[in-house]
């Protein structure tokens, strides 16, 4: 627990340094750009950097805020908080049954939990193993949810400038292909042509 807190503190202290280097390296190209078109001025979207989004996601929801997807922040905190609560509750129950089982194995008569007086030692051992397994799954689930937070921020930043306008069309049409000069049969062939307009 102490190591996790130290790691989190170090990450939060180093986060501004990493972000400053990222913006300083590519800050000029991230500005809003305007290009001239035959129709008029078209403003390009501000480019987002996946590396910066990943660094912002060290604090859960930071990458989503960086990308401007504020509605995802409560979902991120709900999922990570739910996984953390499940881990915590299973850890507490594991310690509860583990302490009782150790006292019974040592033959202690004092310190036994009166709530578990009617439960056999085998059932206490079974519950200890059950909550230990759930605790280990909770650690795995927590880190999967935390990793998905980072992956979501990186993918969203990567596709921030992806064009999803109505001008995108994909047409598939039949065509007659010209014969190749080195082909054994010198005749036109039927085929399909795909045309992508953007």
C-alpha positions in Angstrom: 0.0 0.0 0.0 2.8 2.4 0.9 4.6 1.6 -2.4 1.5 2.4 -4.4 1.1 5.7 -2.7 4.8 6.6 -3.3 4.4 5.6 -7.0 1.3 7.6 -7.4 2.9 10.7 -5.8 6.0 10.4 -8.1 3.7 10.1 -11.1 1.8 13.2 -10.1 5.0 15.2 -9.5 6.5 14.1 -12.9 3.3 14.7 -14.9 3.8 18.4 -15.5 7.4 17.8 -16.7 6.3 15.3 -19.3 3.4 17.5 -20.5 5.7 20.5 -20.8 8.1 18.6 -22.9 5.4 17.3 -25.2 3.8 20.8 -25.8 7.2 22.4 -26.3 8.2 19.8 -28.9 5.1 20.0 -31.0 3.3 23.1 -29.8 3.5 25.1 -33.0 1.8 22.4 -35.1 -1.0 21.9 -32.7 -2.5 25.4 -33.3 -5.7 25.9 -35.2 -5.0 25.9 -38.9 -7.1 27.5 -41.6 -6.7 26.5 -45.2 -8.2 28.1 -48.3 -10.6 26.0 -50.3 -12.5 26.8 -53.5 -15.6 26.9 -51.4 -14.2 29.1 -48.6 -12.2 28.9 -45.5 -12.1 25.5 -43.8 -10.8 25.4 -40.2 -9.0 22.2 -39.2 -9.6 20.6 -35.8 -7.0 21.1 -33.1 -4.6 18.1 -33.1 -4.5 16.0 -29.9 -1.5 13.9 -29.1 -2.0 10.3 -27.8 1.1 10.5 -25.7 -0.2 13.6 -23.8 -3.6 11.9 -23.4 -1.9 8.9 -21.8 0.1 11.0 -19.5 -3.0 12.9 -18.5 -4.7 9.6 -17.8 -2.4 8.8 -15.0 -5.0 10.7 -13.0 -8.2 8.8 -14.0 -10.3 10.9 -16.3 -7.5 13.3 -17.1 -7.1 12.0 -20.7 -10.9 12.3 -21.2 -10.7 15.9 -20.0 -7.7 16.6 -22.3 -9.7 15.3 -25.3 -12.8 17.4 -24.3 -15.0 14.3 -23.6 -16.2 15.5 -20.2 -19.2 13.1 -20.2 -16.8 10.1 -20.0 -15.3 11.3 -16.7 -18.1 10.1 -14.4 -18.1 6.7 -16.3 -14.4 6.4 -15.7 -14.7 7.2 -12.0 -17.7 4.9 -11.6 -15.9 1.9 -13.3 -12.6 2.4 -11.5 -14.3 3.2 -8.2 -16.6 0.1 -8.5 -13.6 -2.1 -9.2 -11.7 -0.5 -6.3 -14.6 -1.0 -3.9 -15.0 -4.6 -4.9 -11.2 -5.1 -4.3 -11.5 -3.4 -0.9 -14.5 -5.3 0.3 -13.1 -8.7 -0.7 -9.8 -7.8 1.0 -11.6 -6.9 4.2 -13.6 -10.2 4.2 -10.4 -12.1 3.4 -8.7 -10.6 6.5 -11.8 -11.3 8.6 -11.9 -15.1 7.8 -8.1 -15.4 7.7 -7.7 -14.1 11.2 -10.4 -16.4 12.5 -8.9 -19.4 10.7 -5.4 -18.7 12.2 -6.8 -18.4 15.7 -8.6 -21.8 15.3 -5.5 -23.5 13.9 -3.5 -22.3 16.9 -6.1 -23.6 19.3 -6.9 -20.2 20.8 -10.0 -19.8 22.9 -9.9 -16.1 23.3 -10.2 -13.6 20.4 -12.5 -15.9 18.4 -15.3 -14.1 16.6 -18.7 -14.9 18.2 -20.4 -14.3 14.9 -18.5 -17.3 13.4 -19.0 -19.6 16.4 -21.6 -21.8 14.6 -19.3 -22.1 11.5 -17.0 -25.1 11.2 -13.3 -24.6 10.6 -13.5 -26.1 7.1 -16.1 -23.5 6.2 -14.0 -20.7 7.6 -11.0 -22.0 5.5 -13.3 -22.2 2.4 -14.4 -18.6 2.9 -10.9 -17.5 3.4 -9.8 -19.1 0.1 -12.9 -17.7 -1.7 -12.3 -14.1 -0.7 -8.6 -14.4 -1.3 -9.3 -15.5 -4.9 -11.8 -12.6 -5.3 -9.3 -10.2 -3.9 -6.7 -11.3 -6.5 -9.3 -11.0 -9.2 -10.2 -7.6 -7.9 -6.6 -6.4 -8.3 -6.6 -7.7 -11.9 -10.0 -6.1 -12.6 -8.8 -2.8 -11.1 -5.7 -2.6 -13.3 -7.7 -3.6 -16.4 -10.2 -0.8 -15.8 -7.3 1.7 -15.2 -5.6 0.5 -18.4 -8.8 0.9 -20.4 -9.0 4.5 -19.2 -5.6 5.1 -20.7 -6.3 3.3 -23.9 -9.6 5.1 -24.4 -7.9 8.5 -24.0 -5.1 7.5 -26.4 -7.5 6.2 -29.1 -9.7 9.3 -28.7 -6.7 11.6 -29.1 -5.5 9.6 -32.1 -8.8 9.9 -33.9 -9.5 13.6 -32.9 -8.6 14.8 -36.4 -10.3 12.0 -38.2 -12.7 13.3 -40.9 -16.3 12.0 -40.4 -18.0 14.6 -42.6 -20.7 13.8 -45.1 -18.2 14.2 -48.0 -16.9 10.7 -47.4 -18.3 8.2 -50.0 -17.2 4.7 -51.1 -18.6 3.5 -54.4 -18.3 0.0 -55.8 -19.0 -0.2 -59.6 -18.4 -2.9 -62.2 -15.8 -2.1 -64.7 -14.0 -3.6 -67.7 -10.3 -3.9 -67.1 -7.8 -3.4 -69.9 -5.7 -6.4 -70.8 -2.2 -6.6 -69.4 0.6 -6.5 -72.0 2.3 -9.6 -70.6 -0.9 -11.7 -69.9 -1.3 -15.0 -71.6 -4.8 -14.1 -72.8 -4.9 -10.7 -74.4 -8.6 -9.9 -73.7 -10.4 -7.4 -71.4 -11.6 -8.7 -68.1 -14.6 -7.9 -65.9 -13.9 -6.6 -62.5 -15.1 -4.3 -59.7 -13.8 -0.8 -59.1 -13.9 0.9 -55.7 -13.8 4.7 -55.6 -13.2 6.5 -52.3 -14.0 10.3 -52.3 -13.2 12.5 -49.5 
